[in-house]
Amino acid sequence: MTPTDVAGATKSQKFSMDAGVTRDDRWQNLVTGSFHLDDELGSVRVRGSVARRRLAIEYLDSILEVFPADLDPVEDFEGYAVRRLAQSLRRALHEAGTPPTARPRARPTRRAP
């Protein structure tokens, strides 16, 4: 897919690729997906942090599909690095969306009298 193809593609096509993905296709998917994410985040219809976070998580999920869990870091270190980054960012976004009451509370420290 090229950036010009994005407008006519379905949502799943914009963010993911077929199983027969080559290494070049993976990088192109990253670039195309990032353009699409920027367009969606800039859209008037996407308001609020929940909707924006959902779009970002969907994009990260698509990256995890294109860079699957069975990547061998010895044979494909770049792909492995992208996957680890996407996993960490997804976790951070997910945890940022957790309501404060659901987060574990730190124990208050006692002050000496």
A tleap script that builds the chain and sets N, CA, C and O, in Angstrom:
source leaprc.protein.ff14SB
mol = sequence {
  NMET THR PRO THR ASP VAL ALA GLY ALA THR
  LYS SER GLN LYS PHE SER MET ASP ALA GLY
  VAL THR ARG ASP ASP ARG TRP GLN ASN LEU
  VAL THR GLY SER PHE HIE LEU ASP ASP GLU
  LEU GLY SER VAL ARG VAL ARG GLY SER VAL
  ALA ARG ARG ARG LEU ALA ILE GLU TYR LEU
  ASP SER ILE LEU GLU VAL PHE PRO ALA ASP
  LEU ASP PRO VAL GLU ASP PHE GLU GLY TYR
  ALA VAL ARG ARG LEU ALA GLN SER LEU ARG
  ARG ALA LEU HIE GLU ALA GLY THR PRO PRO
  THR ALA ARG PRO ARG ALA ARG PRO THR ARG
  ARG ALA CPRO
}
set mol.1.N position { 0.819 -1.175 0.000 }
set mol.1.CA position { 0.000 0.000 0.000 }
set mol.1.C position { 0.866 1.243 0.000 }
set mol.1.O position { 1.916 1.275 0.641 }
set mol.2.N position { 0.442 2.238 -0.697 }
set mol.2.CA position { 1.133 3.517 -0.670 }
set mol.2.C position { 0.233 4.524 0.009 }
set mol.2.O position { -0.961 4.268 0.163 }
set mol.3.N position { 0.774 5.680 0.428 }
set mol.3.CA position { -0.080 6.666 1.087 }
set mol.3.C position { -1.292 7.059 0.256 }
set mol.3.O position { -2.337 7.391 0.815 }
set mol.4.N position { -1.173 7.028 -1.077 }
set mol.4.CA position { -2.318 7.389 -1.909 }
set mol.4.C position { -3.382 6.306 -1.900 }
set mol.4.O position { -4.546 6.589 -2.181 }
set mol.5.N position { -3.009 5.066 -1.583 }
set mol.5.CA position { -3.980 3.976 -1.521 }
set mol.5.C position { -4.852 4.039 -0.275 }
set mol.5.O position { -5.937 3.457 -0.251 }
set mol.6.N position { -4.399 4.726 0.743 }
set mol.6.CA position { -5.062 4.694 2.039 }
set mol.6.C position { -6.505 5.156 1.958 }
set mol.6.O position { -7.368 4.561 2.602 }
set mol.7.N position { -6.794 6.186 1.197 }
set mol.7.CA position { -8.143 6.747 1.166 }
set mol.7.C position { -9.193 5.731 0.728 }
set mol.7.O position { -10.309 5.749 1.248 }
set mol.8.N position { -8.872 4.851 -0.207 }
set mol.8.CA position { -9.851 3.903 -0.702 }
set mol.8.C position { -9.861 2.570 0.015 }
set mol.8.O position { -10.673 1.706 -0.316 }
set mol.9.N position { -8.997 2.381 0.972 }
set mol.9.CA position { -8.892 1.094 1.666 }
set mol.9.C position { -9.863 1.033 2.838 }
set mol.9.O position { -10.265 2.055 3.393 }
set mol.10.N position { -10.226 -0.190 3.198 }
set mol.10.CA position { -11.044 -0.365 4.392 }
set mol.10.C position { -10.175 -0.155 5.619 }
set mol.10.O position { -8.950 -0.099 5.516 }
set mol.11.N position { -10.807 -0.038 6.780 }
set mol.11.CA position { -10.052 0.203 8.010 }
set mol.11.C position { -9.033 -0.890 8.265 }
set mol.11.O position { -7.890 -0.597 8.616 }
set mol.12.N position { -9.433 -2.172 8.091 }
set mol.12.CA position { -8.492 -3.259 8.343 }
set mol.12.C position { -7.369 -3.267 7.318 }
set mol.12.O position { -6.243 -3.645 7.640 }
set mol.13.N position { -7.657 -2.856 6.089 }
set mol.13.CA position { -6.607 -2.795 5.076 }
set mol.13.C position { -5.633 -1.665 5.362 }
set mol.13.O position { -4.448 -1.772 5.045 }
set mol.14.N position { -6.117 -0.589 5.954 }
set mol.14.CA position { -5.253 0.544 6.245 }
set mol.14.C position { -4.219 0.185 7.292 }
set mol.14.O position { -3.081 0.651 7.233 }
set mol.15.N position { -4.609 -0.642 8.248 }
set mol.15.CA position { -3.732 -0.923 9.372 }
set mol.15.C position { -2.998 -2.255 9.283 }
set mol.15.O position { -1.996 -2.430 9.977 }
set mol.16.N position { -3.447 -3.202 8.464 }
set mol.16.CA position { -2.779 -4.501 8.452 }
set mol.16.C position { -2.502 -4.973 7.037 }
set mol.16.O position { -3.035 -4.437 6.065 }
set mol.17.N position { -1.670 -5.970 6.946 }
set mol.17.CA position { -1.265 -6.519 5.660 }
set mol.17.C position { -1.633 -7.996 5.611 }
set mol.17.O position { -1.939 -8.599 6.640 }
set mol.18.N position { -1.603 -8.578 4.420 }
set mol.18.CA position { -1.860 -10.010 4.266 }
set mol.18.C position { -0.737 -10.832 4.889 }
set mol.18.O position { 0.317 -10.302 5.240 }
set mol.19.N position { -0.979 -12.131 5.020 }
set mol.19.CA position { 0.007 -13.014 5.639 }
set mol.19.C position { 1.311 -13.072 4.832 }
set mol.19.O position { 2.362 -13.336 5.415 }
set mol.20.N position { 1.283 -12.841 3.537 }
set mol.20.CA position { 2.474 -12.912 2.703 }
set mol.20.C position { 3.255 -11.612 2.680 }
set mol.20.O position { 3.599 -11.117 1.607 }
set mol.21.N position { 3.536 -11.060 3.826 }
set mol.21.CA position { 4.201 -9.767 3.941 }
set mol.21.C position { 5.705 -9.934 3.776 }
set mol.21.O position { 6.314 -10.796 4.410 }
set mol.22.N position { 6.297 -9.113 2.928 }
set mol.22.CA position { 7.750 -9.112 2.789 }
set mol.22.C position { 8.325 -8.073 3.749 }
set mol.22.O position { 7.590 -7.276 4.332 }
set mol.23.N position { 9.617 -8.091 3.899 }
set mol.23.CA position { 10.244 -7.117 4.807 }
set mol.23.C position { 9.992 -5.688 4.342 }
set mol.23.O position { 9.761 -4.813 5.176 }
set mol.24.N position { 10.029 -5.425 3.040 }
set mol.24.CA position { 9.747 -4.076 2.535 }
set mol.24.C position { 8.306 -3.680 2.816 }
set mol.24.O position { 8.031 -2.528 3.152 }
set mol.25.N position { 7.382 -4.632 2.679 }
set mol.25.CA position { 5.969 -4.349 2.949 }
set mol.25.C position { 5.761 -3.940 4.398 }
set mol.25.O position { 4.932 -3.079 4.695 }
set mol.26.N position { 6.509 -4.554 5.290 }
set mol.26.CA position { 6.353 -4.230 6.708 }
set mol.26.C position { 6.697 -2.776 6.974 }
set mol.26.O position { 5.971 -2.092 7.695 }
set mol.27.N position { 7.790 -2.294 6.404 }
set mol.27.CA position { 8.197 -0.911 6.620 }
set mol.27.C position { 7.204 0.038 5.976 }
set mol.27.O position { 6.885 1.088 6.533 }
set mol.28.N position { 6.717 -0.332 4.804 }
set mol.28.CA position { 5.727 0.505 4.138 }
set mol.28.C position { 4.440 0.548 4.950 }
set mol.28.O position { 3.783 1.588 5.005 }
set mol.29.N position { 4.067 -0.568 5.584 }
set mol.29.CA position { 2.893 -0.597 6.435 }
set mol.29.C position { 3.056 0.359 7.618 }
set mol.29.O position { 2.101 1.036 7.997 }
set mol.30.N position { 4.244 0.421 8.200 }
set mol.30.CA position { 4.495 1.351 9.303 }
set mol.30.C position { 4.271 2.795 8.863 }
set mol.30.O position { 3.614 3.569 9.560 }
set mol.31.N position { 4.817 3.148 7.714 }
set mol.31.CA position { 4.703 4.519 7.222 }
set mol.31.C position { 3.256 4.841 6.857 }
set mol.31.O position { 2.730 5.881 7.252 }
set mol.32.N position { 2.617 3.951 6.105 }
set mol.32.CA position { 1.231 4.173 5.696 }
set mol.32.C position { 0.316 4.256 6.916 }
set mol.32.O position { -0.550 5.127 6.987 }
set mol.33.N position { 0.507 3.363 7.860 }
set mol.33.CA position { -0.302 3.381 9.069 }
set mol.33.C position { -0.110 4.654 9.868 }
set mol.33.O position { -1.066 5.186 10.433 }
set mol.34.N position { 1.122 5.148 9.918 }
set mol.34.CA position { 1.368 6.382 10.669 }
set mol.34.C position { 0.703 7.578 9.997 }
set mol.34.O position { 0.187 8.462 10.680 }
set mol.35.N position { 0.710 7.616 8.646 }
set mol.35.CA position { -0.015 8.675 7.936 }
set mol.35.C position { -1.506 8.600 8.246 }
set mol.35.O position { -2.147 9.619 8.506 }
set mol.36.N position { -2.047 7.395 8.216 }
set mol.36.CA position { -3.468 7.217 8.493 }
set mol.36.C position { -3.794 7.633 9.928 }
set mol.36.O position { -4.794 8.312 10.160 }
set mol.37.N position { -2.970 7.238 10.880 }
set mol.37.CA position { -3.199 7.610 12.273 }
set mol.37.C position { -3.174 9.125 12.436 }
set mol.37.O position { -4.033 9.690 13.114 }
set mol.38.N position { -2.201 9.785 11.823 }
set mol.38.CA position { -2.140 11.252 11.879 }
set mol.38.C position { -3.406 11.884 11.306 }
set mol.38.O position { -3.958 12.821 11.883 }
set mol.39.N position { -3.861 11.361 10.162 }
set mol.39.CA position { -5.087 11.879 9.547 }
set mol.39.C position { -6.284 11.698 10.463 }
set mol.39.O position { -7.088 12.615 10.629 }
set mol.40.N position { -6.405 10.518 11.058 }
set mol.40.CA position { -7.528 10.237 11.948 }
set mol.40.C position { -7.470 11.093 13.210 }
set mol.40.O position { -8.496 11.601 13.660 }
set mol.41.N position { -6.287 11.256 13.778 }
set mol.41.CA position { -6.149 12.062 14.992 }
set mol.41.C position { -6.429 13.536 14.722 }
set mol.41.O position { -6.876 14.260 15.612 }
set mol.42.N position { -6.168 13.978 13.498 }
set mol.42.CA position { -6.439 15.361 13.119 }
set mol.42.C position { -7.875 15.597 12.702 }
set mol.42.O position { -8.285 16.738 12.489 }
set mol.43.N position { -8.633 14.538 12.587 }
set mol.43.CA position { -10.016 14.622 12.149 }
set mol.43.C position { -10.880 15.295 13.209 }
set mol.43.O position { -10.672 15.108 14.408 }
set mol.44.N position { -11.835 16.067 12.757 }
set mol.44.CA position { -12.760 16.740 13.667 }
set mol.44.C position { -13.608 15.716 14.419 }
set mol.44.O position { -13.989 15.950 15.566 }
set mol.45.N position { -13.905 14.588 13.783 }
set mol.45.CA position { -14.792 13.612 14.411 }
set mol.45.C position { -14.118 12.816 15.524 }
set mol.45.O position { -14.798 12.131 16.287 }
set mol.46.N position { -12.806 12.895 15.627 }
set mol.46.CA position { -12.104 12.188 16.700 }
set mol.46.C position { -11.829 13.181 17.821 }
set mol.46.O position { -10.884 13.968 17.768 }
set mol.47.N position { -12.668 13.121 18.816 }
set mol.47.CA position { -12.520 14.030 19.952 }
set mol.47.C position { -12.374 13.212 21.221 }
set mol.47.O position { -12.918 12.113 21.337 }
set mol.48.N position { -11.649 13.750 22.149 }
set mol.48.CA position { -11.502 13.103 23.447 }
set mol.48.C position { -10.336 12.145 23.485 }
set mol.48.O position { -9.958 11.542 22.481 }
set mol.49.N position { -9.781 12.025 24.667 }
set mol.49.CA position { -8.593 11.195 24.833 }
set mol.49.C position { -8.903 9.710 24.665 }
set mol.49.O position { -8.037 8.952 24.227 }
set mol.50.N position { -10.115 9.280 25.003 }
set mol.50.CA position { -10.456 7.861 24.875 }
set mol.50.C position { -10.451 7.452 23.412 }
set mol.50.O position { -9.887 6.412 23.070 }
set mol.51.N position { -11.064 8.244 22.540 }
set mol.51.CA position { -11.096 7.932 21.109 }
set mol.51.C position { -9.701 7.971 20.503 }
set mol.51.O position { -9.358 7.131 19.670 }
set mol.52.N position { -8.911 8.924 20.910 }
set mol.52.CA position { -7.546 9.033 20.379 }
set mol.52.C position { -6.694 7.853 20.845 }
set mol.52.O position { -5.922 7.288 20.071 }
set mol.53.N position { -6.843 7.495 22.107 }
set mol.53.CA position { -6.091 6.355 22.636 }
set mol.53.C position { -6.499 5.074 21.918 }
set mol.53.O position { -5.651 4.238 21.607 }
set mol.54.N position { -7.812 4.915 21.652 }
set mol.54.CA position { -8.297 3.730 20.953 }
set mol.54.C position { -7.673 3.628 19.564 }
set mol.54.O position { -7.255 2.545 19.154 }
set mol.55.N position { -7.606 4.747 18.832 }
set mol.55.CA position { -6.989 4.741 17.505 }
set mol.55.C position { -5.513 4.354 17.575 }
set mol.55.O position { -5.030 3.573 16.756 }
set mol.56.N position { -4.812 4.896 18.544 }
set mol.56.CA position { -3.388 4.580 18.691 }
set mol.56.C position { -3.200 3.104 19.021 }
set mol.56.O position { -2.297 2.461 18.485 }
set mol.57.N position { -4.037 2.565 19.891 }
set mol.57.CA position { -3.933 1.145 20.249 }
set mol.57.C position { -4.259 0.264 19.055 }
set mol.57.O position { -3.615 -0.767 18.861 }
set mol.58.N position { -5.253 0.648 18.242 }
set mol.58.CA position { -5.568 -0.116 17.029 }
set mol.58.C position { -4.373 -0.135 16.076 }
set mol.58.O position { -4.070 -1.167 15.477 }
set mol.59.N position { -3.701 0.997 15.937 }
set mol.59.CA position { -2.524 1.052 15.068 }
set mol.59.C position { -1.410 0.159 15.620 }
set mol.59.O position { -0.769 -0.571 14.864 }
set mol.60.N position { -1.181 0.216 16.917 }
set mol.60.CA position { -0.159 -0.634 17.527 }
set mol.60.C position { -0.526 -2.110 17.383 }
set mol.60.O position { 0.357 -2.941 17.171 }
set mol.61.N position { -1.807 -2.450 17.495 }
set mol.61.CA position { -2.237 -3.834 17.276 }
set mol.61.C position { -1.919 -4.284 15.858 }
set mol.61.O position { -1.511 -5.425 15.640 }
set mol.62.N position { -2.109 -3.380 14.887 }
set mol.62.CA position { -1.805 -3.748 13.502 }
set mol.62.C position { -0.307 -3.969 13.313 }
set mol.62.O position { 0.106 -4.837 12.544 }
set mol.63.N position { 0.498 -3.187 14.012 }
set mol.63.CA position { 1.949 -3.385 13.944 }
set mol.63.C position { 2.305 -4.759 14.505 }
set mol.63.O position { 3.159 -5.457 13.960 }
set mol.64.N position { 1.651 -5.138 15.590 }
set mol.64.CA position { 1.923 -6.442 16.200 }
set mol.64.C position { 1.478 -7.587 15.290 }
set mol.64.O position { 2.021 -8.687 15.383 }
set mol.65.N position { 0.502 -7.350 14.412 }
set mol.65.CA position { 0.115 -8.369 13.431 }
set mol.65.C position { 1.173 -8.500 12.345 }
set mol.65.O position { 1.491 -9.607 11.911 }
set mol.66.N position { 1.712 -7.376 11.912 }
set mol.66.CA position { 2.701 -7.375 10.830 }
set mol.66.C position { 4.072 -7.846 11.319 }
set mol.66.O position { 4.843 -8.435 10.563 }
set mol.67.N position { 4.360 -7.581 12.579 }
set mol.67.CA position { 5.594 -8.026 13.212 }
set mol.67.C position { 5.201 -9.057 14.270 }
set mol.67.O position { 5.081 -8.716 15.446 }
set mol.68.N position { 4.999 -10.314 13.867 }
set mol.68.CA position { 4.414 -11.330 14.758 }
set mol.68.C position { 5.348 -11.766 15.892 }
set mol.68.O position { 6.548 -11.490 15.889 }
set mol.69.N position { 4.746 -12.454 16.851 }
set mol.69.CA position { 5.465 -12.893 18.051 }
set mol.69.C position { 6.580 -13.888 17.749 }
set mol.69.O position { 7.518 -14.017 18.536 }
set mol.70.N position { 6.496 -14.587 16.634 }
set mol.70.CA position { 7.506 -15.606 16.337 }
set mol.70.C position { 8.757 -15.047 15.648 }
set mol.70.O position { 9.566 -15.813 15.126 }
set mol.71.N position { 8.921 -13.720 15.643 }
set mol.71.CA position { 10.131 -13.133 15.060 }
set mol.71.C position { 11.359 -13.595 15.834 }
set mol.71.O position { 11.363 -13.609 17.064 }
set mol.72.N position { 12.381 -13.965 15.110 }
set mol.72.CA position { 13.643 -14.364 15.731 }
set mol.72.C position { 14.551 -13.133 15.805 }
set mol.72.O position { 14.948 -12.607 14.765 }
set mol.73.N position { 14.884 -12.669 17.000 }
set mol.73.CA position { 15.710 -11.462 17.104 }
set mol.73.C position { 17.092 -11.609 16.477 }
set mol.73.O position { 17.714 -10.611 16.114 }
set mol.74.N position { 17.574 -12.828 16.347 }
set mol.74.CA position { 18.880 -13.038 15.723 }
set mol.74.C position { 18.779 -12.823 14.209 }
set mol.74.O position { 19.676 -12.235 13.605 }
set mol.75.N position { 17.707 -13.290 13.606 }
set mol.75.CA position { 17.541 -13.175 12.153 }
set mol.75.C position { 16.910 -11.847 11.733 }
set mol.75.O position { 17.156 -11.378 10.622 }
set mol.76.N position { 16.113 -11.242 12.590 }
set mol.76.CA position { 15.387 -10.019 12.239 }
set mol.76.C position { 15.336 -9.092 13.442 }
set mol.76.O position { 14.279 -8.890 14.041 }
set mol.77.N position { 16.477 -8.536 13.787 }
set mol.77.CA position { 16.541 -7.692 14.974 }
set mol.77.C position { 15.691 -6.434 14.833 }
set mol.77.O position { 15.050 -6.006 15.793 }
set mol.78.N position { 15.683 -5.837 13.631 }
set mol.78.CA position { 14.907 -4.619 13.419 }
set mol.78.C position { 13.420 -4.884 13.648 }
set mol.78.O position { 12.743 -4.113 14.329 }
set mol.79.N position { 12.917 -5.978 13.078 }
set mol.79.CA position { 11.516 -6.339 13.271 }
set mol.79.C position { 11.201 -6.625 14.723 }
set mol.79.O position { 10.148 -6.231 15.227 }
set mol.80.N position { 12.106 -7.307 15.394 }
set mol.80.CA position { 11.938 -7.611 16.812 }
set mol.80.C position { 11.892 -6.315 17.631 }
set mol.80.O position { 11.081 -6.184 18.548 }
set mol.81.N position { 12.765 -5.365 17.294 }
set mol.81.CA position { 12.795 -4.087 18.006 }
set mol.81.C position { 11.493 -3.319 17.815 }
set mol.81.O position { 10.977 -2.725 18.762 }
set mol.82.N position { 10.960 -3.328 16.596 }
set mol.82.CA position { 9.685 -2.656 16.332 }
set mol.82.C position { 8.579 -3.307 17.155 }
set mol.82.O position { 7.750 -2.611 17.742 }
set mol.83.N position { 8.561 -4.623 17.200 }
set mol.83.CA position { 7.533 -5.341 17.963 }
set mol.83.C position { 7.610 -4.995 19.454 }
set mol.83.O position { 6.589 -4.717 20.082 }
set mol.84.N position { 8.812 -5.014 20.013 }
set mol.84.CA position { 8.959 -4.689 21.439 }
set mol.84.C position { 8.521 -3.257 21.724 }
set mol.84.O position { 7.877 -2.995 22.740 }
set mol.85.N position { 8.865 -2.336 20.840 }
set mol.85.CA position { 8.454 -0.945 21.005 }
set mol.85.C position { 6.931 -0.833 20.968 }
set mol.85.O position { 6.338 -0.163 21.814 }
set mol.86.N position { 6.297 -1.484 19.994 }
set mol.86.CA position { 4.834 -1.445 19.881 }
set mol.86.C position { 4.177 -2.034 21.128 }
set mol.86.O position { 3.177 -1.501 21.611 }
set mol.87.N position { 4.726 -3.123 21.649 }
set mol.87.CA position { 4.170 -3.727 22.861 }
set mol.87.C position { 4.267 -2.769 24.051 }
set mol.87.O position { 3.312 -2.618 24.813 }
set mol.88.N position { 5.404 -2.136 24.199 }
set mol.88.CA position { 5.596 -1.213 25.324 }
set mol.88.C position { 4.689 0.007 25.210 }
set mol.88.O position { 4.094 0.435 26.199 }
set mol.89.N position { 4.582 0.563 24.013 }
set mol.89.CA position { 3.708 1.718 23.815 }
set mol.89.C position { 2.245 1.356 24.043 }
set mol.89.O position { 1.489 2.134 24.626 }
set mol.90.N position { 1.849 0.169 23.580 }
set mol.90.CA position { 0.474 -0.285 23.773 }
set mol.90.C position { 0.169 -0.419 25.264 }
set mol.90.O position { -0.885 0.006 25.736 }
set mol.91.N position { 1.092 -1.006 25.983 }
set mol.91.CA position { 0.896 -1.163 27.428 }
set mol.91.C position { 0.790 0.200 28.114 }
set mol.91.O position { -0.072 0.398 28.971 }
set mol.92.N position { 1.655 1.130 27.745 }
set mol.92.CA position { 1.629 2.464 28.347 }
set mol.92.C position { 0.306 3.171 28.057 }
set mol.92.O position { -0.267 3.797 28.948 }
set mol.93.N position { -0.181 3.077 26.825 }
set mol.93.CA position { -1.459 3.699 26.477 }
set mol.93.C position { -2.616 3.039 27.218 }
set mol.93.O position { -3.535 3.711 27.686 }
set mol.94.N position { -2.557 1.727 27.316 }
set mol.94.CA position { -3.619 1.006 28.023 }
set mol.94.C position { -3.645 1.408 29.492 }
set mol.94.O position { -4.711 1.681 30.044 }
set mol.95.N position { -2.486 1.445 30.119 }
set mol.95.CA position { -2.417 1.812 31.525 }
set mol.95.C position { -2.783 3.274 31.747 }
set mol.95.O position { -3.328 3.620 32.795 }
set mol.96.N position { -2.492 4.136 30.778 }
set mol.96.CA position { -2.864 5.547 30.890 }
set mol.96.C position { -4.377 5.715 30.855 }
set mol.96.O position { -4.909 6.702 31.363 }
set mol.97.N position { -5.070 4.752 30.255 }
set mol.97.CA position { -6.519 4.825 30.175 }
set mol.97.C position { -7.229 4.186 31.345 }
set mol.97.O position { -8.456 4.237 31.426 }
set mol.98.N position { -6.483 3.586 32.254 }
set mol.98.CA position { -7.081 2.945 33.422 }
set mol.98.C position { -7.541 4.016 34.397 }
set mol.98.O position { -6.767 4.906 34.749 }
set mol.99.N position { -8.792 3.942 34.836 }
set mol.99.CA position { -9.257 4.956 35.793 }
set mol.99.C position { -8.417 4.949 37.065 }
set mol.99.O position { -7.955 3.891 37.494 }
set mol.100.N position { -8.217 6.098 37.663 }
set mol.100.CA position { -7.373 6.185 38.866 }
set mol.100.C position { -7.815 5.248 39.981 }
set mol.100.O position { -6.966 4.751 40.721 }
set mol.101.N position { -9.108 4.989 40.130 }
set mol.101.CA position { -9.571 4.124 41.202 }
set mol.101.C position { -9.188 2.673 40.968 }
set mol.101.O position { -9.139 1.891 41.918 }
set mol.102.N position { -8.916 2.295 39.728 }
set mol.102.CA position { -8.563 0.913 39.422 }
set mol.102.C position { -7.062 0.664 39.536 }
set mol.102.O position { -6.623 -0.485 39.563 }
set mol.103.N position { -6.290 1.716 39.602 }
set mol.103.CA position { -4.839 1.566 39.723 }
set mol.103.C position { -4.480 1.177 41.144 }
set mol.103.O position { -5.126 1.627 42.090 }
set mol.104.N position { -3.459 0.344 41.309 }
set mol.104.CA position { -3.018 0.022 42.670 }
set mol.104.C position { -2.494 1.280 43.354 }
set mol.104.O position { -1.755 2.066 42.762 }
set mol.105.N position { -2.886 1.451 44.589 }
set mol.105.CA position { -2.451 2.633 45.322 }
set mol.105.C position { -1.143 2.356 46.048 }
set mol.105.O position { -0.919 1.276 46.593 }
set mol.106.N position { -0.303 3.362 46.033 }
set mol.106.CA position { 0.951 3.256 46.779 }
set mol.106.C position { 0.640 3.456 48.253 }
set mol.106.O position { -0.223 4.255 48.616 }
set mol.107.N position { 1.338 2.737 49.080 }
set mol.107.CA position { 1.134 2.896 50.518 }
set mol.107.C position { 1.723 4.220 50.964 }
set mol.107.O position { 2.827 4.591 50.565 }
set mol.108.N position { 0.980 4.920 51.788 }
set mol.108.CA position { 1.530 6.206 52.267 }
set mol.108.C position { 2.728 5.941 53.176 }
set mol.108.O position { 2.744 4.986 53.952 }
set mol.109.N position { 3.701 6.788 53.062 }
set mol.109.CA position { 4.875 6.647 53.927 }
set mol.109.C position { 4.617 7.392 55.221 }
set mol.109.O position { 3.996 8.455 55.228 }
set mol.110.N position { 5.089 6.836 56.292 }
set mol.110.CA position { 4.913 7.467 57.600 }
set mol.110.C position { 6.058 8.419 57.873 }
set mol.110.O position { 7.225 8.135 57.604 }
set mol.111.N position { 5.688 9.509 58.394 }
set mol.111.CA position { 6.714 10.491 58.775 }
set mol.111.C position { 7.060 10.305 60.235 }
set mol.111.O position { 6.211 9.977 61.063 }
set mol.112.N position { 8.286 10.516 60.517 }
set mol.112.CA position { 8.731 10.424 61.917 }
set mol.112.C position { 8.092 11.562 62.708 }
set mol.112.O position { 8.014 12.688 62.215 }
set mol.113.N position { 7.625 11.277 63.949 }
set mol.113.CA position { 6.975 12.335 64.754 }
set mol.113.C position { 7.928 13.414 65.184 }
set mol.113.O position { 7.525 14.360 65.861 }
savepdb mol mol.pdb
quit
